[in-house]
Amino acid sequence: MRKIFTTVLLPLFFLVPFATAQSGNSDSTVVEQIVARVNNAIITKTEVEHSRDDLKQELQERDPATADQEFAKEQKNVLRRLIDQQLLLQKGSDLGITGETETIKRLDEMRKQMHLDSMEAMEKAAESQGVSFEDFKQKIKNQIITQQVIGREVGSKLTVTKEEEEKYYNEHKSQMDQPEQIRLSELLIAVDANADAQQLAAAKAKADGILAQIHNGAKYEDLAKADSNGPSAAQGGDLGYFKRGALAKQLEDITFKLKPGDVTDVIRTKQGFVILKVTEHDAGGIPPFKDIEPRVQDAVYMEKMTPALDAYLTKLREDAYIDIKPGYVDTGASPNETKPIETNTKEANAKELKKKKKLGIL
């Protein structure tokens, strides 16, 4: 079973020399190798390894056939993304962005989707999957903070003109050609496979009565929630989209003739008696520009966002102190970055003593 929660190891140590960071008591010591320093935060080897594992899992879930090939290309950018995140989180702190309220709302939405009664139940669900709920919450908060920083500092400064939208539409028409499809809802009065004639008649009568209510103005979605035995009853019967060829021939011939808002007569199926509703009907082909302008606008916006975000992160790097341990590479590094100059305590004291003697203080 796929895990619902994803963990992330947080930076628990502040600016310390490379090699190791230690925690614990005299009986047990946890040693963490530090890979990078980003201003007053660090990135550990464990974080890099966990992020690499998360990337591999994400690519595997997206497309198992290409996962290994994509991982081989993308794993070199794992450290870059961790540095990006640290820079954005630090910028969020400078801007006073906490993400607290949004994190609570996001977690509550997830709780409802999982049909859990409380946050305590959600925490237990995370623990049952071997996940630290506190780390999970922090990951959600980090995502919210970075998204808000990007929106405020980069996205808000981008503009998309009508001319750019039309140009994009004309250049990508072939990619916009869509097959005909409909969006269906189902209201099912289930019948047992061994039902006798009397039971069948009762189920049919119930379905006929519901259809009559719909024709008299009752809301289909409300009736589906109240009376449907189908798996989508809680969603008002919504089944999603179906292209031609995806439905049984009998149902396709009936439903693809309908307009949005139309319902079928009562149909006998293996599961029982069903009333279907067409909520959307896309005729297919290349849609007119006016029908998909919001989608085109989003596409142009994202085309602009990628280079603009790269430029912004480069500037953050140039204004920061970033140090990378030998053997690791930040693929987003700028040649204009300034690295911190490190001196140990002995060297610092010697330089200070020399300076005082030179000034005649000693």
N, C-alpha and C positions, 0 to 999 in steps of 0.2 A: 504493500500500500504506500503510495506516495505521501511523503510528509507534508503537512500543511504549513509547518513553521520552518523557517530557515534561520540558522544562528549566525552570529558574527562576533568575532573576538574584538573587544574594544581596546583602545590604547589605555593601559592602566598606569603607565610610567611616564614621567616627565623627562626633561632634557638630561641625559646622562651619557657618559662616553660610550663608544661602540664596544662591542663584545658581548656583554651580558647585562641583564637586569634581574635582580633577585627579589623574591618575596617569600614570606613564611617565617617560621620560628627556627630555633637551633636544631630541632629534630628533623625538620623537612624543609628543603629549600627548592623552590621552583626557579629554574634558570631559563630566561628568555633571550634569544639572540635578537639584537636590534638591527634591522635592515636599513631603515631610513629615519632621518629626523626632518620634520617640517615645522620650522619655527620652534615652538615649545612643546610640540607633540612628537611621538615616535610611532613607527610602524614596525611590528615585530615579524620574525620569520613565521610564527604561527599564524598571524593574520594573512600573510601572503599565501601560505599553504591552504588555509581555509577558503580564501577567495578563489584560489585556483580550483579547489574541489567544487565550489559552488558554480563556477563557470562551466566545468565539465558536466555537472548534472543538468544545468540549464540548457546546454547545447544538446545533450542526450534526449531531453524531454521535447525539445523543439523539433529535432529531426535526427533520429538514430543513425540514418544512413550516412549523414555528412558530419556527425559529431566529432569523430576523431580528426578529420581533416581540418575542421574549423577550430578545434582546440589547439592544434599544432600552430595555427596562424595567430590565434588570439592570446595564448597564454603569456606571451612576451609583454602584453599590455596590462597585466594584472597589477603590478606595482604602480604603473602610471595611474590607474583608476583609483587606487588607494590614496595616492598623493593628491589627485584631483579632489577626492572627497574631503581630505583634511583641509585643503585650501579653502574649499567652499564652506565647510563647517566653521572655520575660523573667521571667514568673511561674514557668515551669518551671525556669529557672536558680536562682531564689530557693529553690525547693523541692528542688533537687538532682536534678532529673530530667534525665538525659542522653540517653536513648533509644539508647545505643550498642549494647547487647546485642540489643535488639529490631530495630534497623536491620539488623544482620548477619543475623539470622534471616529477616527479610522479604526481603532481597536473595537469600538462599540459596533460599528458596521460589520466588522468581521465576526464578532460574537453573534450577531443576529443571523448572518449568513450560515453560521455553523449550528444555529438553533440551540444555543447555550443560554442558560438562565442568568448567568452572572460572570463577572470577570474572574472570580475564583474558579469557576468551572472551566473557563478558557485557560487559566494558568495550569490547572491539572491536566488539561488536554495536551498542552505543550510539554509538560513534564513526562507524560506518558510516551511521548515521542523522543525523549531524551534531550529536550531543548530547554535552555535557560530562558524563562519568560522575560526576565529583566533584560537580557541581551536582545531578545526579539523585539521588545518595546523600543529599545535604543536604536535598533536598526530602522524601525519604522520612523522614529523621530529624525534620524539622520537623513533619510530619504526626503522627508517633508522639508527639512531645513535647506537641503541642497536644491530642491526643486524651487523653493521660494526665492533663494538667492539668484538662481539662474533666471527665473521669471522677472525679478526686479532689475537685476543688473544687465541682463542680455536681452531677454525676450521683449521687455517693454520698450526697447529702443529700436526694434525692427519694424519696418513698415512694408506693406505689400500693396502695390498699385494695381488698378484694374488692368492696365496694359500688361503687367507681369502675369496676372492670372490668365488672361486670354492667350498670351504667348505659350504658357505652360500647357493650357488646354489643347491648343492646336498641335503642339509638338508631341503630346502623349495620347492622342485620340485612340490609337490602336490598342493601348493598354486599358482603355476605359470600356471597351466592348464587352458587354455583360450578357449572359444567357437569360432567357425569360425565367422568372421565379415568382413564387408567391409565399406569403407568410400566413401560416395557418394556426388556428386555435381549435381545440378539441373539447367536446362535452360528451363524455362516455357514460352510458348506463350499462354497466358490466353484467354479463350473463355467464353463469357457470357452464362449462362444457357439457355437463350431464343434466342441464336444466330440462324439465319436462315442458309440455305445451302450455300449461297454465302459467308457469314461471316466465316463459318467453312472452306470453301475451301481456303479463303484468309489466314486464320491463319495457315492452313496446308502447304500452299505454302511458307509462311514465315519461318516456322520451317524447311521445306525441304531445303530452301535456306541457312539457318544457318548451317545445318548439312553438306551441300556441302562445305561451307567455312571451317569447321573444318577438313574435309577430305583433303582439299587442303592446310592445314597447318596453318590456323588461330588459335589463342590461345583461347581455350574454355573459360577460366576465363574472358578474355577481352570481348568476345561476351556476356557472361552471365551478366556482369556489364552493358553492353550497351543495351541489348535487352530483358533480362529475366524479366518477370512480377512476379517472385517468391519472397518470403520474404527474401531469402538469396542472392539476386542479388548483393548487395553491397560487399559481401564477395566472389564474383566470383562464386556464386552458392553453396558454401560448406554447406552441410547438416549435417555433422558429421558422427558418426559410427552407423551401424545397424547390430545386430546379426541375425542369422537365426531365422525366425518366427516373426520378427518385421515388415517386409514389407508385402504388399499384395502379395499373391501367384504369381500373374502374374509378378510383378516386381522382386520378389525374384528369380524366375526361370530364368529370363533374366540376372539380374545383377551378381548373384553369379557365373555365368559361365565366367565372364569377368576377364581379367588381369588388373593390375594397368595401367592407361592411356587409356584404351579402353572406347569407348562411345557406347551407344545404338543407334538403329534406332529411328525415331520419334515414340513416343508412345502416343496413345489417352487415356486421363484420364478424370475424371469428371471436372477437372479444365481447361483443354485445351489440348495442345500438348506439350509433354516434351521430352527433350533429357537428358539422365542421363550419368554421367561419373563416373567410378570407379577410385578413386585416390589412394586407398590402399586396399589390400586384404590379410587379415590374415587368414591363413588356420586353425588356432586353434591348440589345443594340447599343449604340453610342448615345448616351443621354445628352440632351441639350445643355449648353453651358449654364443656363440659368437654373437648371435643376440640380446641378452639383457644384455650384460656385463655392459653397462653404468647404467642400472637400478639396477643391482646387486651391483655395486660399490656404488651407492647412498644409497642403503639399509644398506650396511655394515658401511658406513660412519655415517649414522644416528644412528645406534646401538652404535657406539663409541662416538658420540657427546653427547648423553644424560648424561652418567656418567661423561664425561670430563667437561661438562658445570656445572653440579652440584658441582664438585670439585672446579672449578674456582669461582663460586659464594660463596662457603663456605670460600674460601681464602679471597675474597673481604670482607665478613662479619667479618672475624677475624682481618682484617686490619682497620676496620671502627669502629665508635662509633655509636651504635644502641641502642635506648631506646624505649621500648614498654610500653604503658599504661596498667595497670592491667585490666584484662578482655579480652585482645587481645593476640593472639599467633602468632608468626612467625614460621611456620612449617618447615622453612629452617634454623632455628637458629643453630649455632655451639656452643658446650660447651666451646670453647676456645675464644668466643667473649669477648671483654673488654667494659664494660659500662662506660659512662662518670659519674664522681662524681659531683653531683650538690650541690652548697651551695648558699644560698641567700646573698644579698648584706650585710646585717647586720652581718651575720656569717663571711663573707669574710673580712670585715673591722676589726672585733674583732680579727681574727686570725693574720691579718697583724700587728695590734697594739701590740699584744702579742709578735710577732716575733721581732719587733723593740725594745721593752723593753728588751727582752732577749739579744739582740745584743748590748745594751747600747746606742742605737741611741736616745732614749727618756729618 
